[in-house]
Amino acid sequence: MGLHVAQMTSQAAMAQCFDAVTVNAARVLGLQGYGLDVGCDASFVLLQARSPAEAIRLRATRLLVVRRGQVLARTPPATATLQLPGRPAQLDWTLRR
Protein backbone atom coordinates (compact mmCIF):
# COMPACT_ATOMS: atom_id res chain seq x y z
CA MET A 1 0.00 0.00 0.00
CA GLY A 2 2.86 2.36 0.77
CA LEU A 3 4.16 1.92 -2.77
CA HIS A 4 0.78 2.84 -4.19
CA VAL A 5 0.40 5.92 -1.98
CA ALA A 6 3.90 7.07 -2.91
CA GLN A 7 3.15 6.32 -6.58
CA MET A 8 6.12 3.97 -6.74
CA THR A 9 4.51 1.42 -9.03
CA SER A 10 7.13 0.97 -11.76
CA GLN A 11 9.31 -2.15 -11.71
CA ALA A 12 12.37 -0.01 -10.91
CA ALA A 13 10.64 1.86 -8.07
CA MET A 14 9.41 -1.39 -6.51
CA ALA A 15 12.93 -2.82 -6.70
CA GLN A 16 14.28 0.29 -4.93
CA CYS A 17 11.70 -0.07 -2.15
CA PHE A 18 12.52 -3.76 -1.79
CA ASP A 19 16.23 -2.89 -1.49
CA ALA A 20 15.36 -0.23 1.10
CA VAL A 21 14.09 -2.89 3.51
CA THR A 22 16.69 -5.54 2.68
CA VAL A 23 20.17 -4.65 1.44
CA ASN A 24 20.10 -0.95 2.28
CA ALA A 25 18.60 -1.53 5.73
CA ALA A 26 21.60 -3.68 6.63
CA ARG A 27 23.97 -0.96 5.38
CA VAL A 28 22.21 1.77 7.38
CA LEU A 29 22.36 -0.39 10.52
CA GLY A 30 26.07 -0.93 9.91
CA LEU A 31 25.74 -4.72 9.86
CA GLN A 32 29.03 -6.38 8.99
CA GLY A 33 29.21 -9.55 6.94
CA TYR A 34 25.72 -9.13 5.51
CA GLY A 35 24.98 -10.90 2.24
CA LEU A 36 25.74 -14.14 0.48
CA ASP A 37 29.35 -13.50 -0.45
CA VAL A 38 32.18 -15.71 0.79
CA GLY A 39 32.80 -14.98 4.47
CA CYS A 40 29.36 -13.47 5.12
CA ASP A 41 26.88 -14.77 7.71
CA ALA A 42 24.51 -16.30 5.12
CA SER A 43 21.40 -14.90 6.78
CA PHE A 44 18.52 -14.56 4.33
CA VAL A 45 14.84 -15.14 3.60
CA LEU A 46 13.94 -17.03 0.42
CA LEU A 47 10.64 -15.84 -1.04
CA GLN A 48 8.36 -17.59 -3.52
CA ALA A 49 8.80 -14.91 -6.19
CA ARG A 50 10.84 -14.32 -9.32
CA SER A 51 11.53 -10.62 -8.68
CA PRO A 52 11.23 -7.93 -6.00
CA ALA A 53 8.12 -6.54 -7.73
CA GLU A 54 6.53 -9.98 -7.70
CA ALA A 55 7.42 -10.47 -4.02
CA ILE A 56 5.60 -7.24 -3.20
CA ARG A 57 2.65 -7.82 -5.55
CA LEU A 58 1.96 -11.36 -4.34
CA ARG A 59 2.99 -10.88 -0.70
CA ALA A 60 5.24 -13.84 -1.37
CA THR A 61 5.39 -16.87 0.88
CA ARG A 62 8.59 -17.20 2.92
CA LEU A 63 9.90 -20.56 1.71
CA LEU A 64 13.03 -20.56 3.85
CA VAL A 65 14.44 -18.47 6.69
CA VAL A 66 18.16 -18.92 7.31
CA ARG A 67 20.23 -17.24 10.03
CA ARG A 68 24.00 -17.62 10.04
CA GLY A 69 23.72 -20.65 7.78
CA GLN A 70 21.15 -22.47 9.95
CA VAL A 71 17.62 -23.07 8.69
CA LEU A 72 15.16 -21.54 11.18
CA ALA A 73 11.92 -22.04 9.26
CA ARG A 74 10.71 -23.82 6.16
CA THR A 75 7.30 -23.33 4.51
CA PRO A 76 5.88 -25.35 1.60
CA PRO A 77 5.24 -23.33 -1.58
CA ALA A 78 1.79 -21.74 -1.72
CA THR A 79 -0.53 -23.22 -4.34
CA ALA A 80 -4.00 -22.34 -5.52
CA THR A 81 -6.42 -24.86 -6.99
CA LEU A 82 -9.11 -23.81 -9.43
CA GLN A 83 -12.38 -25.67 -8.83
CA LEU A 84 -13.99 -25.18 -12.26
CA PRO A 85 -14.65 -28.14 -14.60
CA GLY A 86 -12.26 -28.34 -17.56
CA ARG A 87 -9.82 -25.77 -16.18
CA PRO A 88 -6.26 -26.30 -14.94
CA ALA A 89 -6.17 -27.67 -11.43
CA GLN A 90 -3.17 -25.66 -10.20
CA LEU A 91 -2.76 -21.92 -10.66
CA ASP A 92 0.53 -20.06 -10.77
CA TRP A 93 0.19 -16.32 -10.10
CA THR A 94 3.81 -15.53 -10.94
CA LEU A 95 4.57 -13.61 -14.12
CA ARG A 96 5.99 -15.54 -17.06
CA ARG A 97 8.60 -13.85 -19.23
MODELLER restraints for C-alpha pairs under 7 A, 6 or more apart:
rsr = mdl.restraints
at = mdl.atoms
rsr.add(forms.Gaussian(group=physical.xy_distance, feature=features.Distance(at['CA:3:A'], at['CA:9:A']), mean=6.29, stdev=0.5))
rsr.add(forms.Gaussian(group=physical.xy_distance, feature=features.Distance(at['CA:8:A'], at['CA:14:A']), mean=6.29, stdev=0.5))
rsr.add(forms.Gaussian(group=physical.xy_distance, feature=features.Distance(at['CA:11:A'], at['CA:53:A']), mean=6.05, stdev=0.5))
rsr.add(forms.Gaussian(group=physical.xy_distance, feature=features.Distance(at['CA:14:A'], at['CA:52:A']), mean=6.81, stdev=0.5))
rsr.add(forms.Gaussian(group=physical.xy_distance, feature=features.Distance(at['CA:14:A'], at['CA:53:A']), mean=5.45, stdev=0.5))
rsr.add(forms.Gaussian(group=physical.xy_distance, feature=features.Distance(at['CA:15:A'], at['CA:52:A']), mean=5.43, stdev=0.5))
rsr.add(forms.Gaussian(group=physical.xy_distance, feature=features.Distance(at['CA:15:A'], at['CA:53:A']), mean=6.17, stdev=0.5))
rsr.add(forms.Gaussian(group=physical.xy_distance, feature=features.Distance(at['CA:18:A'], at['CA:52:A']), mean=6.06, stdev=0.5))
rsr.add(forms.Gaussian(group=physical.xy_distance, feature=features.Distance(at['CA:26:A'], at['CA:34:A']), mean=6.92, stdev=0.5))
rsr.add(forms.Gaussian(group=physical.xy_distance, feature=features.Distance(at['CA:33:A'], at['CA:39:A']), mean=6.97, stdev=0.5))
rsr.add(forms.Gaussian(group=physical.xy_distance, feature=features.Distance(at['CA:33:A'], at['CA:40:A']), mean=4.32, stdev=0.5))
rsr.add(forms.Gaussian(group=physical.xy_distance, feature=features.Distance(at['CA:33:A'], at['CA:41:A']), mean=5.76, stdev=0.5))
rsr.add(forms.Gaussian(group=physical.xy_distance, feature=features.Distance(at['CA:34:A'], at['CA:40:A']), mean=5.68, stdev=0.5))
rsr.add(forms.Gaussian(group=physical.xy_distance, feature=features.Distance(at['CA:34:A'], at['CA:41:A']), mean=6.17, stdev=0.5))
rsr.add(forms.Gaussian(group=physical.xy_distance, feature=features.Distance(at['CA:35:A'], at['CA:41:A']), mean=6.97, stdev=0.5))
rsr.add(forms.Gaussian(group=physical.xy_distance, feature=features.Distance(at['CA:35:A'], at['CA:42:A']), mean=6.14, stdev=0.5))
rsr.add(forms.Gaussian(group=physical.xy_distance, feature=features.Distance(at['CA:36:A'], at['CA:42:A']), mean=5.26, stdev=0.5))
rsr.add(forms.Gaussian(group=physical.xy_distance, feature=features.Distance(at['CA:41:A'], at['CA:68:A']), mean=4.67, stdev=0.5))
rsr.add(forms.Gaussian(group=physical.xy_distance, feature=features.Distance(at['CA:41:A'], at['CA:69:A']), mean=6.67, stdev=0.5))
rsr.add(forms.Gaussian(group=physical.xy_distance, feature=features.Distance(at['CA:42:A'], at['CA:67:A']), mean=6.59, stdev=0.5))
rsr.add(forms.Gaussian(group=physical.xy_distance, feature=features.Distance(at['CA:42:A'], at['CA:68:A']), mean=5.12, stdev=0.5))
rsr.add(forms.Gaussian(group=physical.xy_distance, feature=features.Distance(at['CA:42:A'], at['CA:69:A']), mean=5.16, stdev=0.5))
rsr.add(forms.Gaussian(group=physical.xy_distance, feature=features.Distance(at['CA:43:A'], at['CA:66:A']), mean=5.18, stdev=0.5))
rsr.add(forms.Gaussian(group=physical.xy_distance, feature=features.Distance(at['CA:43:A'], at['CA:67:A']), mean=4.17, stdev=0.5))
rsr.add(forms.Gaussian(group=physical.xy_distance, feature=features.Distance(at['CA:43:A'], at['CA:68:A']), mean=4.98, stdev=0.5))
rsr.add(forms.Gaussian(group=physical.xy_distance, feature=features.Distance(at['CA:43:A'], at['CA:69:A']), mean=6.28, stdev=0.5))
rsr.add(forms.Gaussian(group=physical.xy_distance, feature=features.Distance(at['CA:44:A'], at['CA:65:A']), mean=6.12, stdev=0.5))
rsr.add(forms.Gaussian(group=physical.xy_distance, feature=features.Distance(at['CA:44:A'], at['CA:66:A']), mean=5.29, stdev=0.5))
rsr.add(forms.Gaussian(group=physical.xy_distance, feature=features.Distance(at['CA:44:A'], at['CA:67:A']), mean=6.53, stdev=0.5))
rsr.add(forms.Gaussian(group=physical.xy_distance, feature=features.Distance(at['CA:45:A'], at['CA:62:A']), mean=6.61, stdev=0.5))
rsr.add(forms.Gaussian(group=physical.xy_distance, feature=features.Distance(at['CA:45:A'], at['CA:64:A']), mean=5.72, stdev=0.5))
rsr.add(forms.Gaussian(group=physical.xy_distance, feature=features.Distance(at['CA:45:A'], at['CA:65:A']), mean=4.56, stdev=0.5))
rsr.add(forms.Gaussian(group=physical.xy_distance, feature=features.Distance(at['CA:45:A'], at['CA:66:A']), mean=6.25, stdev=0.5))
rsr.add(forms.Gaussian(group=physical.xy_distance, feature=features.Distance(at['CA:46:A'], at['CA:62:A']), mean=5.90, stdev=0.5))
rsr.add(forms.Gaussian(group=physical.xy_distance, feature=features.Distance(at['CA:46:A'], at['CA:63:A']), mean=5.51, stdev=0.5))
rsr.add(forms.Gaussian(group=physical.xy_distance, feature=features.Distance(at['CA:46:A'], at['CA:64:A']), mean=5.00, stdev=0.5))
rsr.add(forms.Gaussian(group=physical.xy_distance, feature=features.Distance(at['CA:46:A'], at['CA:65:A']), mean=6.45, stdev=0.5))
rsr.add(forms.Gaussian(group=physical.xy_distance, feature=features.Distance(at['CA:47:A'], at['CA:55:A']), mean=6.93, stdev=0.5))
rsr.add(forms.Gaussian(group=physical.xy_distance, feature=features.Distance(at['CA:47:A'], at['CA:60:A']), mean=5.77, stdev=0.5))
rsr.add(forms.Gaussian(group=physical.xy_distance, feature=features.Distance(at['CA:47:A'], at['CA:61:A']), mean=5.69, stdev=0.5))
rsr.add(forms.Gaussian(group=physical.xy_distance, feature=features.Distance(at['CA:47:A'], at['CA:62:A']), mean=4.66, stdev=0.5))
rsr.add(forms.Gaussian(group=physical.xy_distance, feature=features.Distance(at['CA:47:A'], at['CA:63:A']), mean=5.51, stdev=0.5))
rsr.add(forms.Gaussian(group=physical.xy_distance, feature=features.Distance(at['CA:48:A'], at['CA:60:A']), mean=5.34, stdev=0.5))
rsr.add(forms.Gaussian(group=physical.xy_distance, feature=features.Distance(at['CA:48:A'], at['CA:61:A']), mean=5.37, stdev=0.5))
rsr.add(forms.Gaussian(group=physical.xy_distance, feature=features.Distance(at['CA:48:A'], at['CA:62:A']), mean=6.46, stdev=0.5))
rsr.add(forms.Gaussian(group=physical.xy_distance, feature=features.Distance(at['CA:48:A'], at['CA:63:A']), mean=6.21, stdev=0.5))
rsr.add(forms.Gaussian(group=physical.xy_distance, feature=features.Distance(at['CA:48:A'], at['CA:77:A']), mean=6.82, stdev=0.5))
rsr.add(forms.Gaussian(group=physical.xy_distance, feature=features.Distance(at['CA:49:A'], at['CA:55:A']), mean=5.13, stdev=0.5))
rsr.add(forms.Gaussian(group=physical.xy_distance, feature=features.Distance(at['CA:49:A'], at['CA:60:A']), mean=6.09, stdev=0.5))
rsr.add(forms.Gaussian(group=physical.xy_distance, feature=features.Distance(at['CA:49:A'], at['CA:94:A']), mean=6.92, stdev=0.5))
rsr.add(forms.Gaussian(group=physical.xy_distance, feature=features.Distance(at['CA:54:A'], at['CA:94:A']), mean=6.97, stdev=0.5))
rsr.add(forms.Gaussian(group=physical.xy_distance, feature=features.Distance(at['CA:61:A'], at['CA:77:A']), mean=6.92, stdev=0.5))
rsr.add(forms.Gaussian(group=physical.xy_distance, feature=features.Distance(at['CA:61:A'], at['CA:78:A']), mean=6.59, stdev=0.5))
rsr.add(forms.Gaussian(group=physical.xy_distance, feature=features.Distance(at['CA:62:A'], at['CA:75:A']), mean=6.47, stdev=0.5))
rsr.add(forms.Gaussian(group=physical.xy_distance, feature=features.Distance(at['CA:63:A'], at['CA:74:A']), mean=5.57, stdev=0.5))
rsr.add(forms.Gaussian(group=physical.xy_distance, feature=features.Distance(at['CA:63:A'], at['CA:75:A']), mean=4.72, stdev=0.5))
rsr.add(forms.Gaussian(group=physical.xy_distance, feature=features.Distance(at['CA:63:A'], at['CA:76:A']), mean=6.26, stdev=0.5))
rsr.add(forms.Gaussian(group=physical.xy_distance, feature=features.Distance(at['CA:63:A'], at['CA:77:A']), mean=6.34, stdev=0.5))
rsr.add(forms.Gaussian(group=physical.xy_distance, feature=features.Distance(at['CA:64:A'], at['CA:73:A']), mean=5.72, stdev=0.5))
rsr.add(forms.Gaussian(group=physical.xy_distance, feature=features.Distance(at['CA:64:A'], at['CA:74:A']), mean=4.62, stdev=0.5))
rsr.add(forms.Gaussian(group=physical.xy_distance, feature=features.Distance(at['CA:64:A'], at['CA:75:A']), mean=6.40, stdev=0.5))
rsr.add(forms.Gaussian(group=physical.xy_distance, feature=features.Distance(at['CA:65:A'], at['CA:71:A']), mean=5.93, stdev=0.5))
rsr.add(forms.Gaussian(group=physical.xy_distance, feature=features.Distance(at['CA:65:A'], at['CA:72:A']), mean=5.48, stdev=0.5))
rsr.add(forms.Gaussian(group=physical.xy_distance, feature=features.Distance(at['CA:65:A'], at['CA:73:A']), mean=5.07, stdev=0.5))
rsr.add(forms.Gaussian(group=physical.xy_distance, feature=features.Distance(at['CA:65:A'], at['CA:74:A']), mean=6.54, stdev=0.5))
rsr.add(forms.Gaussian(group=physical.xy_distance, feature=features.Distance(at['CA:66:A'], at['CA:72:A']), mean=5.55, stdev=0.5))
rsr.add(forms.Gaussian(group=physical.xy_distance, feature=features.Distance(at['CA:79:A'], at['CA:90:A']), mean=6.88, stdev=0.5))
rsr.add(forms.Gaussian(group=physical.xy_distance, feature=features.Distance(at['CA:79:A'], at['CA:91:A']), mean=6.83, stdev=0.5))
rsr.add(forms.Gaussian(group=physical.xy_distance, feature=features.Distance(at['CA:80:A'], at['CA:90:A']), mean=5.79, stdev=0.5))
rsr.add(forms.Gaussian(group=physical.xy_distance, feature=features.Distance(at['CA:80:A'], at['CA:91:A']), mean=5.31, stdev=0.5))
rsr.add(forms.Gaussian(group=physical.xy_distance, feature=features.Distance(at['CA:81:A'], at['CA:89:A']), mean=5.26, stdev=0.5))
rsr.add(forms.Gaussian(group=physical.xy_distance, feature=features.Distance(at['CA:81:A'], at['CA:90:A']), mean=4.64, stdev=0.5))
rsr.add(forms.Gaussian(group=physical.xy_distance, feature=features.Distance(at['CA:81:A'], at['CA:91:A']), mean=5.97, stdev=0.5))
rsr.add(forms.Gaussian(group=physical.xy_distance, feature=features.Distance(at['CA:82:A'], at['CA:88:A']), mean=6.68, stdev=0.5))
rsr.add(forms.Gaussian(group=physical.xy_distance, feature=features.Distance(at['CA:82:A'], at['CA:89:A']), mean=5.24, stdev=0.5))
rsr.add(forms.Gaussian(group=physical.xy_distance, feature=features.Distance(at['CA:82:A'], at['CA:90:A']), mean=6.26, stdev=0.5))
rsr.add(forms.Gaussian(group=physical.xy_distance, feature=features.Distance(at['CA:82:A'], at['CA:91:A']), mean=6.74, stdev=0.5))
